[in-house]
Amino acid sequence: MRLVLAVPGDLAAPTGGYAYARALLGHLPAQGVAVTHLALPGAFPDPGADDLARTAAALADVPAESALLVDGLAYGALPPEVIRAAGRPVSALVHHPLGYETGLAPERAAALVAGERAALALADRIVATSRYTARLLAAEFGVAPERIAVAEPGTAPAARVMPRKDPRVRLLAVGTVTPRKGTDVLVEALAGLTDLDWSLTVAGSLDRAPDCAAALRDRIASLNLADRVTLAGAVTPDALERLHAGADLAVSASLFEGYGMALAEALARGLPLVATTGGAAAETVPPGAGLAVPPGDAPALAAALRALIADPARRAEAADASWAAGQRLPDWPDTAAAVAAALRSP
């Protein structure tokens, strides 16, 4: 089987969606799929007329014998005429709906939802990256469940991070600093915990939403947390591995997740978690592996953090449950096999 995987923007970007695409390119050949990357303009999900014209031309040039899978960051923003102009079946890879991004103006969010609904109606096959997203597409976007396959992101096996007795608790939050990730809510929650001994490192790009990152820096300074909170920016895989190895507690304040790859990576290392229940995160983090709180609720997040920061025995118990859950996660070959099976199905 031949496949063209069309992805907008910089394939090397340090986000979960791009990591998923890179993993497919690396692991699909072992599933008997000869896969080629097709680079689409980086303006998605806000393409201009020229971006759409270039995309239409690129999709039309895909060889007739190749299946075509378009990453949802672009697919959800494609007008129906561009999809039809491809002159062939087009499948979509959906991480989470574009209109569910936090911080969008209501009219923009509504337009994105309407546009994605129209685009998905034309998809030959839809690969969703979580069961939650699959249910959401069926319930809110009118996609017939039989047209949806689920291929959860893989999580590479990792060495366990054993609980420590160091009095300072090192918190780690992994994710691009954008409004949806709720890092501002996390900082507000931590502002009330200065009686405890903790530090926080936020590992994730500061460039994708610069206004959000600037506001976060200002808020950290105004709360006198600059000596406790480090915004590390995008880090290399080796640096992220070191941060995981040095962490005592993983934290996610995300308002919505289509899956939550950073959460899965914490589970794979046996790190206890404090995470919100936004979107699929409620299903990615199993009971016992930490504490779950509603998204956007800084007092609830603060209470959960206090409970685990102040109680090393409770953290160790959660760490055991996290490690056990992490051993059951799919690896990237499993993800590639699920994608290949979906694209081969009639």
N, C-alpha and C positions, 0 to 999 in steps of 0.2 A: 504494500500500500504506500502511495505517495501522498504527502501532506504538506501544504503551505500554511505556516502559522504567521498570521499578520498581527503585528504588535506596533502600536504607536510610540513614538518617542525613543528615548535612550534605553536600550535593552539592559544596560549595565546599572541602571538606577537602583538604589538600595531600598526598594519597597517590596512588600510581599507579592504583589501582582507580577512584578518583573522577575522576582525569584522563581515564581511558578512557571513563567514562560521559559526562563533559562533551563529549569529542570526538565521540562518537556523536551526541549531541544537536545538535552543530553541523554535522556533515558528512553525516548520513543524508538530510536533505532533498535534497541534490544527487544522491542516488541514487534519487530518486523515492519516498522513504519519509517520510511525514508523522508525525514522532515526537513524543510527549508524555512528559514526565517525571512519574512517579508517586512521590511521597515516601512511604517506609515508615518505621516507627518506627526510632529509632536504636539500640535495644537489641541488635540482631542482632550477633553470632551467638548471643547469650544472651537470647532474648526471654522475657518473662513471659507469663502467660495473657492479660493485657489486650493486650499487643503482638500476640499471635497472633490475637486476636479482631479487632483493628483491621485487621490485615493481611488476614485472610480477607474482611472486609467490603470493603476497598479493591479486592482482586482480583476479587471478585464484581461490582463496579460497573464494571469495564472494559467499554466498549462491545463488543458481540458482533462487530462488523465489524473490530475492531482485533486484530492479533497482540499477544501479551504475552511480554515478555522480562524475566526477573527476575535481577538481579545476584546472583552466587553467595554474597556475604556474607549475604544473606537466604535465597536459595533452598535452600542446603545445610542450613539449620536449620529448614526448614518441615516440620512433620509431614505425612504423606501425606493426612490428612483435610483439611488446609487447602488443599493443592494440588487435591485432588478437588473441594472446595467451590467452587473458581473456576468450575467448570462449563464448561470450555473448555480447549483445548490451552495448555500453559504451557511456554515454553522457558527455558533457564538459560544464563547467562553465567558461566563458571567461570574465575577467575584462578588459584587453586590450592586444593586441598582444605582445608576448615576445620580438620580434625583434624591437619593437618601443621604447624600453628603451633607454634613453639618455646615451651617453658615450661609447656605444659599438663600437668596431672596425667594419668597414664596412663589412668585410668578415664574422664576427661573426653575425652581424645583418642579413645579407643575409641568412646565414645558419639557423638561428632561424626562419625567415619568411618561408623559404622553408620547414623546418621540421614541422612547425605548419600547413602550408597549407596541407601537406600530412596527418597529424594527424586528422585535422578537416574533411577531406574527408571521414574518417572512423567513424565519430561520429554519433551515432544514433539520437541524439538531441543536440542542442546547446542552452544554456541559456546565453545571453549577458546581461551585467549589465547596458547598456544604449542603447538608440536608435542609438546614434552615432556609438557605437561599432558594433551594428547589421549591420548598413549600411556599415561599414568598412569591416567586414567579408565577406559580399556579394560582394562588389566591388573589394577588393584586395586579397581575399583568396578563391574566387570561391565557396563560400557556397551558396546553394540555399536558398533564403529568407524564403521559407516555412519551412525550417528545423531550423529556428532561432526563439526563443522566447525571449522577453525582460522582465527582472525582475529588475527594478531599486532598488538600495539600499534603505532601509527604513531609516527614520530620526525620532527619538523619539521626541514627543512634548516636548517643553522646555519653561521656563519662558522667557518673553521678557526682553532684556537688553535695558533700556530706554536711549536715548541720554543724555549726560552730558554736562555741561558748563565748566568743568575743563579745564584750558588752556593747560595742557599737554595732548596730544593725544596718547593714548596707542594702539599700533598696535599689532595684533596677527596673526602669520603665523603658521598653524598647518600642519604637514607633516614630514615624515622621511627625514632626510638630505641626499639626493642623487642628482646626477647631474640632473635627470629629474625634480626635484622639483624647480630648478632655484633659490635657496636661495642666491647663489652668485650674481645673477642678481639683486635681491632685495636689497642686501647690497650695490651694486654699485649705484643703484638708490637713496638710502637713503643718500649716501655720499654727494650728492649735495643739501641736504635739511637741513643742520645743522643750518641754520638761523631760522628754525621752531622748536617748542617745541614738541618733540615726543620721544617715546621709543618703542622698538620692542622686543617682546618675541617670540622665535621660539620654538614651542612645538613639538618634534618629535625625534625619535631615532637617535643617533649619531653613532651607531655601525654597521649599515648595509652597509655603504660605508665610512669606517674610513678615507681613504685618502681624500675624499671629505670634510668630517667634519674637518679634520686637516687643509686643505687649506682654508676653510671658517674661521676658528678661526684666522689663520694668516692674512687673508685679513681684517677681522674686526679690528685687532690690527693695521695693517698698515694704515688704514683709520681713526684711532683714534676714533673708535666708540664703544670701549669696555664698556664705561659708559652708552651707550644707547641701546646696543643690548645684549640680554640675550639668550644664547642657553640652554634651559631648559632640553633638552633631552626628553626621553620618560616619560610621566607623567601618573599618575593614572586617572581614570575617574573623581574622585572627584576634583583632582587638575585641570584637564582640564575644568571642569564646573566653577571653580573659575576664571580661566583665561578668559573664555568667559564672565563671569559676569563683569570682570574688564576691558574689552576691549572697545575701541571706534570705531575701524575700523579693519575689517578682511582683510588680504592680501594673495594673492596667485600669485607667479611668475612661476608657473609650466609650463614646456615646452609642456607637454602632459598629459591629464587625460582621463581615460576610463569612468569616471563619475564625480568625485570630491566630495567625501563624506564630506570633511572638509568644502567645500563651502556650501553644503546643511545644515550642522550643524550651520553655521553662519546665514543662512537665517532663520532657525527655531527659532533663538533668536532675529531676527530683527537687526542684525548687518549690517551696510553698508559695501560694499566690493570694493576693487580694485583687479581685477583678470585678468589673461591673457585669451586669447581665444584658448589656446592649447587643441586640441582634443575636448572632450565632454564638457569641461568647458564653452565653448561659449553658450551651450544650458542649462547648469545647472543654470547659473546666468542669471536671466531675465533682460531685459532693465529696467532701473530706480532704480535698487537695488544698484547701485554703478557705477563704471567706468570700462570698459574693454579695454585692450591693447593687441597688438600682443605679442606672447611669444618671449622671448630673447631680447626684446627692452628696455634696461635700461633707455634711455631718455624718452620714452613714459610712462614707468612705473613711473618715477620720476615726470613727469608732472601731471599724474593722482593723485598720492599721494599728491602732493602739492595742487592741487585743492580741495581735500577733507580735508586734515589736516588744511588748512588755512581758511576753510569756514564751521563753525559749522551749519549754517542754511542748507547748501547743504547736509551735513552729515545727519541731521535730516530728510530731505526730502527723502534721499536714504534709511534711516532706516525704514521709513514707508512702502516704496515699498518692502523692504527686508522682513519685518514682514508679509506683505500680501502674498508674494510669499511663504514664509515658511509654511504658514497654508495650502497650497495646496499640500505639499509634501507627498508622500506615507509613511506610517509607516511600521515597520518590519512585522506585520501580513499581510499587503498587498503584500510585497515581497514574503513571504512564500507561499501565495495563488497563486501568479503568477508562482513560481517555481513548485509547486505541479500540477497546471493545465498543465504546459508545459510537465512534465514528464508523465502525464496520457494521453496526446493527442496521437492519433494513428500516 
